[in-house]
Amino acid sequence: MYLDSTMETVYETTLAFHAQMICDLLISAGVPARVDGSYLQSIGGEIPLGNAVRVRVETARAAEARAIIAEWESAEIPSDEEAAAEAEAAGLGAGKLPADGQQ
C-alpha cells in the first residue's frame, strides 16, 4: 500500500498536527492514509519549507479522500447553544457530569 508510485498527495500543510488530523479523519472513514514530512517541522526555522507536511493515499482512492476532506472543511461549527443541546440530547448535558471534586 505504501509504495510512492501508487500514492497521491490529497492534503498539504505546514503543521504536522493538521495533517495528522486529516489523516485520522480519512482512516476513520475507511480510507488508508499516511502523513509524510512531519519530521521536517523540527528544522522549519532553519529553512523555508512551504507546505512540506503531506497526507497521502492510494491513487485509486484520492478522489474519495478529497471528497471526505472537502465535506469536513465545509461543515459548519455549531454554536455553543447548539453544541449544548446536542450534548443534552445525547445524555451528556451539564446536569449529568459530576461537580468539581465529586466522583
The first five atom37 places (N, CA, C, CB, O) and aatype in JSON, in Angstrom:
{
  "aatype": [12, 18, 10, 3, 15, 16, 12, 6, 16, 19, 18, 6, 16, 16, 10, 0, 13, 8, 0, 5, 12, 9, 4, 3, 10, 10, 9, 15, 0, 7, 19, 14, 0, 1, 19, 3, 7, 15, 18, 10, 5, 15, 9, 7, 7, 6, 9, 14, 10, 7, 2, 0, 19, 1, 19, 1, 19, 6, 16, 0, 1, 0, 0, 6, 0, 1, 0, 9, 9, 0, 6, 17, 6, 15, 0, 6, 9, 14, 15, 3, 6, 6, 0, 0, 0, 6, 0, 6, 0, 0, 7, 10, 7, 0, 7, 11, 10, 14, 0, 3, 7, 5, 5],
  "atom_mask": [
    [1, 1, 1, 1, 1],
    [1, 1, 1, 1, 1],
    [1, 1, 1, 1, 1],
    [1, 1, 1, 1, 1],
    [1, 1, 1, 1, 1],
    [1, 1, 1, 1, 1],
    [1, 1, 1, 1, 1],
    [1, 1, 1, 1, 1],
    [1, 1, 1, 1, 1],
    [1, 1, 1, 1, 1],
    [1, 1, 1, 1, 1],
    [1, 1, 1, 1, 1],
    [1, 1, 1, 1, 1],
    [1, 1, 1, 1, 1],
    [1, 1, 1, 1, 1],
    [1, 1, 1, 1, 1],
    [1, 1, 1, 1, 1],
    [1, 1, 1, 1, 1],
    [1, 1, 1, 1, 1],
    [1, 1, 1, 1, 1],
    [1, 1, 1, 1, 1],
    [1, 1, 1, 1, 1],
    [1, 1, 1, 1, 1],
    [1, 1, 1, 1, 1],
    [1, 1, 1, 1, 1],
    [1, 1, 1, 1, 1],
    [1, 1, 1, 1, 1],
    [1, 1, 1, 1, 1],
    [1, 1, 1, 1, 1],
    [1, 1, 1, 0, 1],
    [1, 1, 1, 1, 1],
    [1, 1, 1, 1, 1],
    [1, 1, 1, 1, 1],
    [1, 1, 1, 1, 1],
    [1, 1, 1, 1, 1],
    [1, 1, 1, 1, 1],
    [1, 1, 1, 0, 1],
    [1, 1, 1, 1, 1],
    [1, 1, 1, 1, 1],
    [1, 1, 1, 1, 1],
    [1, 1, 1, 1, 1],
    [1, 1, 1, 1, 1],
    [1, 1, 1, 1, 1],
    [1, 1, 1, 0, 1],
    [1, 1, 1, 0, 1],
    [1, 1, 1, 1, 1],
    [1, 1, 1, 1, 1],
    [1, 1, 1, 1, 1],
    [1, 1, 1, 1, 1],
    [1, 1, 1, 0, 1],
    [1, 1, 1, 1, 1],
    [1, 1, 1, 1, 1],
    [1, 1, 1, 1, 1],
    [1, 1, 1, 1, 1],
    [1, 1, 1, 1, 1],
    [1, 1, 1, 1, 1],
    [1, 1, 1, 1, 1],
    [1, 1, 1, 1, 1],
    [1, 1, 1, 1, 1],
    [1, 1, 1, 1, 1],
    [1, 1, 1, 1, 1],
    [1, 1, 1, 1, 1],
    [1, 1, 1, 1, 1],
    [1, 1, 1, 1, 1],
    [1, 1, 1, 1, 1],
    [1, 1, 1, 1, 1],
    [1, 1, 1, 1, 1],
    [1, 1, 1, 1, 1],
    [1, 1, 1, 1, 1],
    [1, 1, 1, 1, 1],
    [1, 1, 1, 1, 1],
    [1, 1, 1, 1, 1],
    [1, 1, 1, 1, 1],
    [1, 1, 1, 1, 1],
    [1, 1, 1, 1, 1],
    [1, 1, 1, 1, 1],
    [1, 1, 1, 1, 1],
    [1, 1, 1, 1, 1],
    [1, 1, 1, 1, 1],
    [1, 1, 1, 1, 1],
    [1, 1, 1, 1, 1],
    [1, 1, 1, 1, 1],
    [1, 1, 1, 1, 1],
    [1, 1, 1, 1, 1],
    [1, 1, 1, 1, 1],
    [1, 1, 1, 1, 1],
    [1, 1, 1, 1, 1],
    [1, 1, 1, 1, 1],
    [1, 1, 1, 1, 1],
    [1, 1, 1, 1, 1],
    [1, 1, 1, 0, 1],
    [1, 1, 1, 1, 1],
    [1, 1, 1, 0, 1],
    [1, 1, 1, 1, 1],
    [1, 1, 1, 0, 1],
    [1, 1, 1, 1, 1],
    [1, 1, 1, 1, 1],
    [1, 1, 1, 1, 1],
    [1, 1, 1, 1, 1],
    [1, 1, 1, 1, 1],
    [1, 1, 1, 0, 1],
    [1, 1, 1, 1, 1],
    [1, 1, 1, 1, 1]
  ],
  "atom_positions": [
    [[0.8, -1.19, 0.0], [0.0, 0.0, 0.0], [0.85, 1.26, 0.0], [-0.92, 0.0, 1.18], [0.43, 2.27, -0.55]],
    [[2.03, 1.24, 0.6], [2.79, 2.45, 0.79], [3.9, 2.67, -0.23], [3.38, 2.45, 2.14], [4.88, 3.36, 0.06]],
    [[3.78, 2.11, -1.4], [4.76, 2.4, -2.44], [4.47, 3.79, -3.0], [4.72, 1.32, -3.57], [3.33, 4.08, -3.37]],
    [[5.48, 4.63, -3.07], [5.29, 6.01, -3.5], [4.65, 6.13, -4.87], [6.61, 6.72, -3.51], [3.9, 7.08, -5.11]],
    [[4.91, 5.21, -5.77], [4.36, 5.31, -7.11], [2.85, 5.11, -7.12], [5.02, 4.29, -8.02], [2.19, 5.48, -8.09]],
    [[2.29, 4.53, -6.07], [0.85, 4.31, -6.02], [0.16, 5.26, -5.04], [0.57, 2.87, -5.62], [-1.02, 5.1, -4.74]],
    [[0.91, 6.26, -4.56], [0.36, 7.2, -3.58], [0.2, 8.58, -4.2], [1.26, 7.27, -2.33], [0.97, 8.98, -5.08]],
    [[-0.81, 9.3, -3.72], [-1.06, 10.66, -4.21], [-1.31, 11.57, -3.01], [-2.27, 10.68, -5.2], [-1.96, 11.19, -2.04]],
    [[-0.78, 12.78, -3.1], [-0.99, 13.77, -2.05], [-2.39, 14.34, -2.19], [0.08, 14.89, -2.12], [-2.8, 14.79, -3.26]],
    [[-3.14, 14.33, -1.06], [-4.5, 14.87, -1.06], [-4.65, 16.08, -0.14], [-5.49, 13.79, -0.66], [-5.69, 16.74, -0.14]],
    [[-3.61, 16.36, 0.66], [-3.67, 17.49, 1.59], [-2.25, 17.91, 1.91], [-4.46, 17.13, 2.89], [-1.39, 17.06, 2.16]],
    [[-2.01, 19.23, 1.91], [-0.69, 19.77, 2.26], [-0.85, 20.87, 3.29], [0.03, 20.3, 1.01], [-1.82, 21.63, 3.26]],
    [[0.1, 20.96, 4.21], [0.06, 21.96, 5.26], [1.47, 22.21, 5.78], [-0.87, 21.52, 6.41], [2.41, 21.5, 5.42]],
    [[1.61, 23.21, 6.61], [2.89, 23.46, 7.26], [2.92, 22.88, 8.67], [3.19, 24.96, 7.32], [3.97, 22.83, 9.31]],
    [[1.75, 22.43, 9.16], [1.65, 21.94, 10.53], [1.34, 20.46, 10.58], [0.58, 22.71, 11.28], [0.35, 20.0, 10.02]],
    [[2.2, 19.71, 11.25], [2.05, 18.26, 11.33], [0.74, 17.86, 11.99], [3.21, 17.66, 12.08], [0.12, 16.87, 11.59]],
    [[0.3, 18.61, 13.0], [-0.93, 18.2, 13.68], [-2.15, 18.36, 12.78], [-1.13, 18.99, 14.96], [-3.12, 17.6, 12.92]],
    [[-2.15, 19.33, 11.85], [-3.25, 19.44, 10.88], [-3.26, 18.22, 9.97], [-3.12, 20.74, 10.04], [-4.31, 17.63, 9.73]],
    [[-2.1, 17.84, 9.49], [-2.0, 16.68, 8.61], [-2.44, 15.42, 9.34], [-0.58, 16.53, 8.09], [-3.13, 14.58, 8.77]],
    [[-2.04, 15.27, 10.59], [-2.42, 14.08, 11.35], [-3.92, 14.04, 11.58], [-1.68, 14.04, 12.69], [-4.52, 12.97, 11.55]],
    [[-4.54, 15.19, 11.81], [-5.98, 15.26, 12.0], [-6.71, 14.81, 10.72], [-6.41, 16.69, 12.39], [-7.67, 14.05, 10.78]],
    [[-6.23, 15.27, 9.57], [-6.84, 14.88, 8.29], [-6.6, 13.4, 8.04], [-6.27, 15.73, 7.13], [-7.49, 12.69, 7.56]],
    [[-5.41, 12.93, 8.34], [-5.1, 11.51, 8.18], [-6.04, 10.66, 9.03], [-3.62, 11.23, 8.56], [-6.58, 9.66, 8.55]],
    [[-6.24, 11.05, 10.28], [-7.15, 10.32, 11.17], [-8.58, 10.36, 10.65], [-7.09, 10.91, 12.58], [-9.3, 9.37, 10.75]],
    [[-9.0, 11.51, 10.09], [-10.33, 11.64, 9.51], [-10.51, 10.62, 8.38], [-10.57, 13.07, 8.99], [-11.52, 9.93, 8.31]],
    [[-9.52, 10.55, 7.5], [-9.59, 9.62, 6.37], [-9.62, 8.17, 6.84], [-8.41, 9.84, 5.43], [-10.41, 7.37, 6.36]],
    [[-8.76, 7.85, 7.77], [-8.71, 6.48, 8.29], [-10.04, 6.1, 8.92], [-7.56, 6.32, 9.31], [-10.52, 4.98, 8.73]],
    [[-10.63, 7.03, 9.69], [-11.91, 6.73, 10.33], [-13.03, 6.55, 9.3], [-12.29, 7.84, 11.31], [-14.03, 5.9, 9.58]],
    [[-12.85, 7.12, 8.11], [-13.82, 6.96, 7.03], [-13.51, 5.74, 6.16], [-13.86, 8.22, 6.16], [-14.19, 5.48, 5.17]],
    [[-12.48, 4.99, 6.53], [-12.14, 3.77, 5.81], [-11.16, 3.95, 4.67], [0.0, 0.0, 0.0], [-11.0, 3.04, 3.86]],
    [[-10.51, 5.09, 4.6], [-9.52, 5.35, 3.55], [-8.13, 5.31, 4.17], [-9.78, 6.74, 2.84], [-7.77, 6.22, 4.92]],
    [[-7.35, 4.28, 3.9], [-5.99, 4.23, 4.45], [-5.18, 5.44, 3.99], [-5.28, 2.92, 4.02], [-5.18, 5.8, 2.81]],
    [[-4.48, 6.06, 4.94], [-3.71, 7.27, 4.64], [-2.47, 7.3, 5.49], [-4.56, 8.54, 4.88], [-2.34, 6.58, 6.49]],
    [[-1.53, 8.16, 5.08], [-0.32, 8.35, 5.87], [0.12, 9.8, 5.78], [0.82, 7.41, 5.39], [-0.23, 10.52, 4.85]],
    [[0.91, 10.23, 6.77], [1.46, 11.58, 6.81], [2.93, 11.48, 6.44], [1.27, 12.26, 8.21], [3.67, 10.69, 7.02]],
    [[3.35, 12.29, 5.49], [4.76, 12.36, 5.1], [5.29, 13.76, 5.4], [4.94, 12.03, 3.58], [4.59, 14.75, 5.18]],
    [[6.5, 13.84, 5.9], [7.17, 15.11, 6.1], [7.0, 15.73, 7.47], [0.0, 0.0, 0.0], [7.5, 16.83, 7.71]],
    [[6.32, 15.07, 8.39], [6.11, 15.68, 9.71], [7.43, 15.87, 10.45], [5.16, 14.81, 10.55], [7.55, 16.77, 11.28]],
    [[8.41, 15.05, 10.16], [9.73, 15.17, 10.79], [10.46, 16.43, 10.36], [10.57, 13.95, 10.46], [11.42, 16.84, 11.02]],
    [[10.03, 17.05, 9.27], [10.69, 18.26, 8.77], [10.37, 19.5, 9.6], [10.3, 18.51, 7.34], [11.08, 20.5, 9.52]],
    [[9.31, 19.44, 10.41], [8.95, 20.6, 11.21], [10.06, 21.02, 12.16], [7.69, 20.32, 12.0], [10.18, 22.2, 12.48]],
    [[10.86, 20.09, 12.6], [11.91, 20.42, 13.56], [12.97, 21.35, 12.98], [12.57, 19.14, 14.06], [13.68, 22.02, 13.73]],
    [[13.09, 21.39, 11.66], [14.07, 22.29, 11.04], [13.4, 23.48, 10.37], [14.92, 21.53, 10.02], [14.03, 24.22, 9.61]],
    [[12.11, 23.66, 10.64], [11.32, 24.71, 9.99], [11.88, 26.1, 10.16], [0.0, 0.0, 0.0], [11.72, 26.94, 9.27]],
    [[12.53, 26.39, 11.27], [13.08, 27.72, 11.48], [14.38, 27.94, 10.72], [0.0, 0.0, 0.0], [14.83, 29.08, 10.59]],
    [[14.97, 26.89, 10.24], [16.26, 26.97, 9.57], [16.15, 27.18, 8.06], [17.05, 25.73, 9.85], [16.95, 27.9, 7.47]],
    [[15.16, 26.53, 7.45], [14.98, 26.65, 6.0], [13.5, 26.84, 5.69], [15.54, 25.39, 5.27], [12.66, 26.37, 6.46]],
    [[13.16, 27.51, 4.6], [11.75, 27.65, 4.23], [11.2, 26.32, 3.72], [11.57, 28.76, 3.16], [11.76, 25.72, 2.8]],
    [[10.12, 25.86, 4.33], [9.59, 24.55, 3.97], [8.34, 24.6, 3.11], [9.31, 23.78, 5.21], [8.04, 23.63, 2.41]],
    [[7.6, 25.68, 3.15], [6.33, 25.71, 2.45], [5.39, 24.68, 3.07], [0.0, 0.0, 0.0], [5.44, 24.44, 4.27]],
    [[4.56, 24.08, 2.26], [3.64, 23.04, 2.74], [4.32, 21.68, 2.64], [2.32, 23.04, 1.92], [4.0, 20.87, 1.78]],
    [[5.26, 21.45, 3.52], [6.09, 20.25, 3.45], [5.45, 19.02, 4.07], [7.39, 20.49, 4.1], [5.9, 17.9, 3.82]],
    [[4.41, 19.2, 4.87], [3.75, 18.06, 5.5], [2.55, 17.69, 4.63], [3.29, 18.4, 6.98], [1.69, 18.52, 4.34]],
    [[2.52, 16.42, 4.21], [1.51, 15.97, 3.25], [0.77, 14.74, 3.76], [2.16, 15.67, 1.9], [1.33, 13.89, 4.45]],
    [[-0.52, 14.68, 3.4], [-1.3, 13.47, 3.63], [-1.41, 12.78, 2.29], [-2.73, 13.8, 4.25], [-1.78, 13.38, 1.28]],
    [[-1.07, 11.49, 2.29], [-1.07, 10.74, 1.03], [-1.95, 9.5, 1.16], [0.36, 10.33, 0.64], [-2.03, 8.88, 2.22]],
    [[-2.6, 9.17, 0.06], [-3.44, 7.97, -0.02], [-3.14, 7.25, -1.32], [-4.96, 8.34, 0.08], [-2.43, 7.77, -2.19]],
    [[-3.67, 6.04, -1.46], [-3.53, 5.32, -2.72], [-4.17, 6.15, -3.83], [-4.18, 3.89, -2.64], [-5.23, 6.75, -3.62]],
    [[-3.55, 6.19, -4.97], [-4.05, 6.97, -6.1], [-5.49, 6.62, -6.42], [-3.17, 6.76, -7.32], [-6.28, 7.51, -6.75]],
    [[-5.85, 5.36, -6.34], [-7.2, 4.92, -6.66], [-8.25, 5.49, -5.7], [-7.26, 3.41, -6.64], [-9.43, 5.54, -6.03]],
    [[-7.82, 5.93, -4.51], [-8.76, 6.45, -3.51], [-8.63, 7.95, -3.3], [-8.55, 5.73, -2.18], [-9.24, 8.51, -2.38]],
    [[-7.83, 8.62, -4.13], [-7.57, 10.05, -3.96], [-8.83, 10.89, -4.1], [-6.54, 10.51, -4.97], [-9.05, 11.79, -3.3]],
    [[-9.66, 10.61, -5.09], [-10.89, 11.38, -5.28], [-11.81, 11.22, -4.07], [-11.62, 10.94, -6.58], [-12.4, 12.2, -3.61]],
    [[-11.93, 10.01, -3.57], [-12.74, 9.75, -2.39], [-12.2, 10.52, -1.18], [-12.78, 8.24, -2.08], [-12.96, 11.12, -0.42]],
    [[-10.88, 10.5, -1.02], [-10.25, 11.21, 0.1], [-10.48, 12.71, 0.0], [-8.74, 10.91, 0.14], [-10.79, 13.36, 1.0]],
    [[-10.34, 13.26, -1.2], [-10.56, 14.7, -1.38], [-12.01, 15.08, -1.08], [-10.19, 15.12, -2.82], [-12.27, 16.15, -0.52]],
    [[-12.95, 14.22, -1.44], [-14.37, 14.48, -1.15], [-14.61, 14.48, 0.36], [-15.27, 13.43, -1.83], [-15.36, 15.33, 0.86]],
    [[-14.01, 13.56, 1.08], [-14.14, 13.5, 2.54], [-13.56, 14.75, 3.17], [-13.43, 12.24, 3.1], [-14.17, 15.34, 4.07]],
    [[-12.39, 15.17, 2.7], [-11.75, 16.37, 3.23], [-12.6, 17.6, 2.94], [-10.34, 16.55, 2.63], [-12.8, 18.44, 3.82]],
    [[-13.12, 17.71, 1.73], [-13.95, 18.86, 1.36], [-15.22, 18.92, 2.2], [-14.32, 18.8, -0.13], [-15.62, 20.0, 2.63]],
    [[-15.83, 17.78, 2.44], [-17.04, 17.75, 3.28], [-16.72, 18.2, 4.7], [-17.66, 16.34, 3.29], [-17.46, 18.98, 5.29]],
    [[-15.61, 17.72, 5.23], [-15.2, 18.09, 6.59], [-14.9, 19.6, 6.67], [-13.96, 17.27, 7.02], [-15.3, 20.27, 7.62]],
    [[-14.19, 20.12, 5.66], [-13.83, 21.54, 5.66], [-15.05, 22.45, 5.51], [-12.85, 21.82, 4.53], [-15.04, 23.59, 5.99]],
    [[-16.11, 21.97, 4.86], [-17.29, 22.8, 4.65], [-18.31, 22.68, 5.78], [-17.94, 22.44, 3.33], [-19.3, 23.41, 5.8]],
    [[-18.08, 21.78, 6.71], [-19.02, 21.59, 7.82], [-19.06, 22.85, 8.69], [-18.62, 20.36, 8.68], [-18.04, 23.49, 8.94]],
    [[-20.27, 23.18, 9.13], [-20.43, 24.35, 9.99], [-20.11, 23.97, 11.44], [-21.86, 24.92, 9.88], [-20.44, 22.87, 11.9]],
    [[-19.47, 24.88, 12.13], [-19.18, 24.68, 13.54], [-20.41, 25.1, 14.33], [-17.9, 25.49, 13.99], [-20.88, 26.23, 14.18]],
    [[-20.95, 24.21, 15.17], [-22.16, 24.58, 15.91], [-21.87, 25.67, 16.95], [-22.75, 23.36, 16.6], [-20.77, 25.76, 17.49]],
    [[-22.89, 26.48, 17.22], [-22.76, 27.48, 18.27], [-22.7, 26.77, 19.62], [-23.96, 28.5, 18.23], [-22.98, 25.57, 19.71]],
    [[-22.34, 27.5, 20.66], [-22.3, 26.9, 22.0], [-23.66, 26.35, 22.38], [-21.84, 27.93, 23.03], [-23.75, 25.28, 22.99]],
    [[-24.73, 27.06, 22.04], [-26.08, 26.62, 22.38], [-26.43, 25.33, 21.64], [-27.11, 27.71, 22.04], [-27.0, 24.41, 22.22]],
    [[-26.07, 25.26, 20.34], [-26.34, 24.05, 19.56], [-25.55, 22.87, 20.1], [-26.01, 24.28, 18.09], [-26.07, 21.75, 20.2]],
    [[-24.29, 23.11, 20.43], [-23.46, 22.03, 20.98], [-24.01, 21.55, 22.31], [-22.01, 22.5, 21.15], [-24.02, 20.34, 22.57]],
    [[-24.47, 22.47, 23.16], [-25.05, 22.09, 24.45], [-26.32, 21.28, 24.26], [-25.34, 23.33, 25.3], [-26.55, 20.3, 24.97]],
    [[-27.16, 21.68, 23.29], [-28.4, 20.94, 23.01], [-28.1, 19.54, 22.5], [-29.26, 21.7, 21.98], [-28.76, 18.58, 22.9]],
    [[-27.09, 19.41, 21.64], [-26.7, 18.08, 21.15], [-26.17, 17.21, 22.28], [-25.64, 18.21, 20.05], [-26.48, 16.03, 22.35]],
    [[-25.37, 17.8, 23.15], [-24.82, 17.05, 24.29], [-25.95, 16.61, 25.22], [-23.8, 17.91, 25.06], [-25.94, 15.48, 25.71]],
    [[-26.89, 17.49, 25.46], [-28.03, 17.16, 26.33], [-28.84, 16.02, 25.72], [-28.94, 18.4, 26.55], [-29.24, 15.09, 26.42]],
    [[-29.08, 16.09, 24.41], [-29.84, 15.04, 23.72], [-29.12, 13.7, 23.78], [-30.08, 15.44, 22.27], [-29.76, 12.64, 23.79]],
    [[-27.8, 13.74, 23.82], [-27.01, 12.51, 23.9], [-26.81, 12.04, 25.33], [-25.66, 12.71, 23.24], [-26.13, 11.04, 25.57]],
    [[-27.41, 12.75, 26.28], [-27.27, 12.37, 27.68], [-25.98, 12.84, 28.31], [0.0, 0.0, 0.0], [-25.55, 12.31, 29.34]],
    [[-25.35, 13.84, 27.7], [-24.07, 14.35, 28.21], [-24.18, 15.77, 28.72], [-23.0, 14.28, 27.13], [-23.18, 16.47, 28.83]],
    [[-25.38, 16.2, 29.04], [-25.59, 17.58, 29.5], [-24.88, 17.87, 30.8], [0.0, 0.0, 0.0], [-24.44, 16.95, 31.49]],
    [[-24.76, 19.15, 31.13], [-24.05, 19.58, 32.33], [-24.61, 18.94, 33.58], [-24.09, 21.09, 32.45], [-23.87, 18.68, 34.53]],
    [[-25.91, 18.68, 33.6], [-26.52, 18.06, 34.76], [-26.08, 16.62, 34.97], [0.0, 0.0, 0.0], [-26.27, 16.07, 36.05]],
    [[-25.5, 16.01, 33.97], [-25.1, 14.61, 34.04], [-23.65, 14.43, 34.47], [-25.3, 13.95, 32.7], [-23.23, 13.32, 34.82]],
    [[-22.88, 15.51, 34.46], [-21.47, 15.43, 34.8], [-21.27, 15.68, 36.28], [-20.65, 16.42, 33.96], [-21.99, 16.5, 36.85]],
    [[-20.32, 15.02, 36.93], [-20.08, 15.28, 38.35], [-19.54, 16.69, 38.56], [-19.1, 14.25, 38.94], [-18.83, 17.22, 37.71]],
    [[-19.89, 17.28, 39.68], [-19.38, 18.61, 40.02], [-17.9, 18.5, 40.32], [-20.15, 19.21, 41.23], [-17.39, 17.41, 40.56]],
    [[-17.2, 19.64, 40.31], [-15.76, 19.64, 40.61], [-15.5, 18.99, 41.96], [-15.19, 21.08, 40.59], [-16.16, 19.32, 42.95]],
    [[-14.56, 18.09, 41.99], [-14.17, 17.45, 43.23], [-15.05, 16.27, 43.6], [0.0, 0.0, 0.0], [-14.75, 15.58, 44.57]],
    [[-16.13, 16.01, 42.86], [-17.0, 14.88, 43.16], [-16.79, 13.79, 42.13], [-18.48, 15.3, 43.19], [-16.41, 14.07, 40.99]],
    [[-17.03, 12.57, 42.51], [-16.89, 11.45, 41.58], [-18.15, 10.65, 41.51], [-15.74, 10.55, 41.97], [-18.22, 9.67, 40.78]]
  ]
}
